[in-house]
Amino acid sequence: MQTIDDFKNSLIFPLGDKLPEEFSKNFIGQAHLNMLTTKGVSIGNVTFEPGCRNNWHIHHKGGQILLVTAGTGYYQEWGKPAQKLHAGDVVNIPPEIKHWHGAAKDSFFSHLAIEVPAEGASNEWLEPVTDDIYLKLK
């Protein structure tokens, strides 16, 4: 399997630091964050180590856009099948949609997370994505 050092050398944007506790409590596994900008619009390079995924969550009012830059991962909306993601894929997440995203079991995964600005926008973190759901993904 690829190592984190090998993967970070393939990234367009630097890897960033391991998530701080305030964020990591909403993830299963290890993720890294490199905030590229917070001026006007928030854009972060998020890298998930194999098997890492975030909890179900909702972006209230503003929504989010994911630009996949490396690796293989998944995006899933509540009540719908998971979508496999690869470099070059774009996911437009409207406000108020319960969803999660993260790496495949055997791959690192990086995306730019763009928070769509809106007055009163917030994120609501919900329950973890269980192994029962995650381990069935192909």
TIDO-24993 format. One record per residue (C-alpha): residue in three letters; residue number from 1; x, y, z. Coordinates in pm, 1 decimal. Layout:
% TIDO-24993
+-----+-----+----------+----------+----------+
!   r !   k !        X !        Y !        Z !
+-----+-----+----------+----------+----------+
! Ala ! NUM !        X !        Y !        Z !
...
+-----+-----+----------+----------+----------+
% end
This chain:
% TIDO-24993
+-----+-----+----------+----------+----------+
!   r !   k !        X !        Y !        Z !
+-----+-----+----------+----------+----------+
! Met !   1 !      0.0 !      0.0 !      0.0 !
! Gln !   2 !    110.0 !    356.3 !    -66.6 !
! Thr !   3 !    266.1 !    547.7 !    224.2 !
! Ile !   4 !    165.8 !    896.7 !    336.2 !
! Asp !   5 !    507.2 !   1025.9 !    221.4 !
! Asp !   6 !    456.7 !    884.8 !   -128.7 !
! Phe !   7 !    104.7 !   1024.7 !   -147.0 !
! Lys !   8 !    195.7 !   1373.6 !    -25.7 !
! Asn !   9 !    456.8 !   1397.2 !   -302.3 !
! Ser !  10 !    177.0 !   1348.1 !   -557.8 !
! Leu !  11 !    -44.3 !   1627.2 !   -420.6 !
! Ile !  12 !   -106.5 !   1955.1 !   -599.0 !
! Phe !  13 !   -137.0 !   2140.5 !   -264.6 !
! Pro !  14 !     70.5 !   2066.3 !     47.6 !
! Leu !  15 !    -61.7 !   1797.4 !    282.8 !
! Gly !  16 !   -121.5 !   2011.9 !    588.8 !
! Asp !  17 !   -135.9 !   1915.4 !    953.7 !
! Lys !  18 !   -332.6 !   1640.9 !   1122.2 !
! Leu !  19 !   -678.1 !   1766.9 !   1210.4 !
! Pro !  20 !   -704.4 !   1948.0 !   1542.1 !
! Glu !  21 !   -914.9 !   1781.2 !   1812.2 !
! Glu !  22 !  -1211.8 !   2011.6 !   1748.0 !
! Phe !  23 !  -1244.2 !   1859.2 !   1398.1 !
! Ser !  24 !  -1098.2 !   1510.0 !   1441.5 !
! Lys !  25 !  -1375.7 !   1411.6 !   1682.2 !
! Asn !  26 !  -1604.1 !   1416.5 !   1375.0 !
! Phe !  27 !  -1387.6 !   1171.3 !   1177.1 !
! Ile !  28 !  -1311.7 !    801.0 !   1188.9 !
! Gly !  29 !   -943.4 !    762.1 !   1106.0 !
! Gln !  30 !   -678.9 !   1025.0 !   1034.6 !
! Ala !  31 !   -726.7 !   1329.8 !    814.0 !
! His !  32 !   -504.8 !   1631.1 !    739.1 !
! Leu !  33 !   -604.5 !   1990.8 !    670.3 !
! Asn !  34 !   -425.2 !   2269.0 !    485.6 !
! Met !  35 !   -639.6 !   2582.7 !    476.9 !
! Leu !  36 !   -558.9 !   2755.3 !    148.0 !
! Thr !  37 !   -768.0 !   3065.0 !    215.9 !
! Thr !  38 !  -1034.9 !   3196.6 !    449.6 !
! Lys !  39 !  -1072.3 !   3536.0 !    280.8 !
! Gly !  40 !  -1415.2 !   3570.5 !    124.1 !
! Val !  41 !  -1449.9 !   3199.7 !     70.4 !
! Ser !  42 !  -1306.0 !   2915.6 !    277.8 !
! Ile !  43 !  -1101.0 !   2661.0 !     81.1 !
! Gly !  44 !   -922.1 !   2375.0 !    253.3 !
! Asn !  45 !   -714.7 !   2091.7 !    113.1 !
! Val !  46 !   -842.2 !   1790.4 !    306.9 !
! Thr !  47 !   -649.8 !   1463.0 !    285.1 !
! Phe !  48 !   -794.8 !   1140.6 !    424.4 !
! Glu !  49 !   -573.6 !    844.4 !    505.0 !
! Pro !  50 !   -705.2 !    503.1 !    388.3 !
! Gly !  51 !  -1028.0 !    412.3 !    566.5 !
! Cys !  52 !  -1081.0 !    765.5 !    701.8 !
! Arg !  53 !  -1418.7 !    929.3 !    663.6 !
! Asn !  54 !  -1604.5 !   1212.3 !    827.0 !
! Asn !  55 !  -1932.5 !   1178.6 !   1014.8 !
! Trp !  56 !  -2264.4 !   1246.7 !    853.9 !
! His !  57 !  -2311.1 !   1622.1 !    848.8 !
! Ile !  58 !  -2517.7 !   1906.2 !    706.8 !
! His !  59 !  -2403.3 !   2243.5 !    573.8 !
! His !  60 !  -2678.1 !   2483.5 !    666.7 !
! Lys !  61 !  -2749.2 !   2774.0 !    431.2 !
! Gly !  62 !  -2419.1 !   2778.0 !    238.0 !
! Gly !  63 !  -2352.5 !   2430.6 !    101.7 !
! Gln !  64 !  -2013.9 !   2296.2 !     -9.4 !
! Ile !  65 !  -1822.8 !   2207.1 !   -324.6 !
! Leu !  66 !  -1565.3 !   1926.7 !   -334.5 !
! Leu !  67 !  -1295.0 !   1927.1 !   -603.0 !
! Val !  68 !  -1120.6 !   1589.3 !   -595.2 !
! Thr !  69 !   -746.2 !   1624.8 !   -655.4 !
! Ala !  70 !   -597.7 !   1280.1 !   -576.3 !
! Gly !  71 !   -673.5 !    925.5 !   -468.4 !
! Thr !  72 !  -1001.3 !    737.6 !   -443.1 !
! Gly !  73 !  -1286.7 !    818.1 !   -210.0 !
! Tyr !  74 !  -1661.1 !    832.6 !   -163.1 !
! Tyr !  75 !  -1943.5 !   1080.4 !   -125.4 !
! Gln !  76 !  -2285.9 !    975.3 !     -3.6 !
! Glu !  77 !  -2611.1 !   1159.8 !     56.3 !
! Trp !  78 !  -2854.4 !   1024.5 !    313.0 !
! Gly !  79 !  -3087.8 !    767.9 !    153.2 !
! Lys !  80 !  -2883.9 !    739.3 !   -168.2 !
! Pro !  81 !  -2604.6 !    504.6 !   -278.4 !
! Ala !  82 !  -2243.7 !    616.0 !   -228.8 !
! Gln !  83 !  -2059.1 !    763.6 !   -528.9 !
! Lys !  84 !  -1699.6 !    658.6 !   -590.2 !
! Leu !  85 !  -1475.2 !    960.9 !   -648.7 !
! His !  86 !  -1146.1 !   1005.5 !   -836.5 !
! Ala !  87 !   -919.9 !   1297.7 !   -924.6 !
! Gly !  88 !  -1106.5 !   1547.2 !  -1140.8 !
! Asp !  89 !  -1452.1 !   1474.8 !   -995.4 !
! Val !  90 !  -1661.4 !   1765.1 !   -867.1 !
! Val !  91 !  -1936.7 !   1730.8 !   -607.1 !
! Asn !  92 !  -2178.4 !   2018.0 !   -553.1 !
! Ile !  93 !  -2346.8 !   1973.5 !   -214.5 !
! Pro !  94 !  -2652.8 !   2194.4 !   -174.2 !
! Pro !  95 !  -2738.0 !   2335.1 !    167.7 !
! Glu !  96 !  -2938.7 !   2116.6 !    406.2 !
! Ile !  97 !  -2827.2 !   1782.2 !    252.4 !
! Lys !  98 !  -2712.4 !   1520.2 !    505.5 !
! His !  99 !  -2398.0 !   1354.9 !    367.7 !
! Trp ! 100 !  -2046.5 !   1224.4 !    434.7 !
! His ! 101 !  -1722.8 !   1189.0 !    235.6 !
! Gly ! 102 !  -1391.0 !   1014.7 !    283.5 !
! Ala ! 103 !  -1125.6 !    778.6 !    151.2 !
! Ala ! 104 !  -1166.3 !    429.6 !     14.8 !
! Lys ! 105 !  -1045.1 !    151.7 !    245.5 !
! Asp ! 106 !   -724.0 !    105.2 !     45.7 !
! Ser ! 107 !   -647.5 !    455.5 !    -83.4 !
! Phe ! 108 !   -549.3 !    799.4 !     31.7 !
! Phe ! 109 !   -793.0 !   1067.4 !    -86.1 !
! Ser ! 110 !   -762.3 !   1445.3 !   -121.6 !
! His ! 111 !  -1012.8 !   1710.1 !   -213.8 !
! Leu ! 112 !  -1048.6 !   2083.4 !   -194.2 !
! Ala ! 113 !  -1343.9 !   2164.9 !     29.2 !
! Ile ! 114 !  -1499.4 !   2496.4 !    -68.4 !
! Glu ! 115 !  -1750.9 !   2635.7 !    176.7 !
! Val ! 116 !  -2013.4 !   2833.6 !    -14.5 !
! Pro ! 117 !  -2046.3 !   3164.9 !    169.7 !
! Ala ! 118 !  -2389.6 !   3257.6 !    299.9 !
! Glu ! 119 !  -2509.1 !   3468.7 !    587.2 !
! Gly ! 120 !  -2567.7 !   3246.2 !    889.5 !
! Ala ! 121 !  -2399.3 !   2941.5 !    730.5 !
! Ser ! 122 !  -2299.2 !   2664.6 !    972.1 !
! Asn ! 123 !  -2208.7 !   2296.4 !    982.8 !
! Glu ! 124 !  -2399.8 !   2043.8 !   1190.2 !
! Trp ! 125 !  -2200.7 !   1731.0 !   1274.2 !
! Leu ! 126 !  -2405.3 !   1415.9 !   1322.7 !
! Glu ! 127 !  -2349.5 !   1044.0 !   1381.7 !
! Pro ! 128 !  -2047.5 !    847.6 !   1251.7 !
! Val ! 129 !  -2065.2 !    648.2 !    928.9 !
! Thr ! 130 !  -2077.4 !    297.8 !   1071.2 !
! Asp ! 131 !  -1856.2 !     11.8 !    957.0 !
! Asp ! 132 !  -2177.6 !   -164.2 !    852.7 !
! Ile ! 133 !  -2228.9 !    102.9 !    584.0 !
! Tyr ! 134 !  -1864.5 !    179.9 !    503.0 !
! Leu ! 135 !  -1725.0 !   -173.9 !    473.7 !
! Lys ! 136 !  -1990.6 !   -268.8 !    214.4 !
! Leu ! 137 !  -1859.6 !     -7.3 !    -32.0 !
! Lys ! 138 !  -1676.0 !   -139.0 !   -336.4 !
+-----+-----+----------+----------+----------+
% end
